[in-house]
Amino acid sequence: MQTLLALLTGVLFAAGVYLILRRNMLRMIFGLVLLSNAVNLLVFSMGRVERLAPPLVAPGEVAPLVAVANPLPQALVLTAVVIGFGLISFALVLVYRSFVTLGTVETDALGPEDLGSEAAAPEPPPWVQAQIAEPTTALPEPVAR
């Protein structure tokens, strides 16, 4: 089991690094997801993957009498999953906004010469232009007191 987890972690690391080195921002985010999952697997496997008793201490005892599972790697992985989900969500929103604003997700098109001038910026897709021209939601009326 440890060997299989080590191989899977290595494959995830390799695929994540490969995708992060691409020029497409979506592929970079997928690479970040794979890297975070590889790190989670590494931390989880460092805590020994075995079938042990849950780390519960019976009333009146100071320590468990049998070998118990280590809860620290599980807590670290759970925290990393929650933080990683927030990070990935934020990165996806940034990529979406850059696509809506600039019309591309390629990092080569985001050079410094393109960011400063309106003429050099690519045209947003037609569905984005229609959404900008006709907003779908109106602001609510203020309540009189």
Secondary structure, DSSP 8 states (H G I E B T S, - for coil): -HHHHHHHHHHHHHHHHHHHTSSBHHHHHHHHHHHHHHHHHHHHHHT-----B-S---TT-SS-SS-B--HHHHHHHHHHHHHHHHHHHHHHHHHHHHHHHHS--BGGGG-HHHHS-TTTS----HHHHHHHHS-S---------
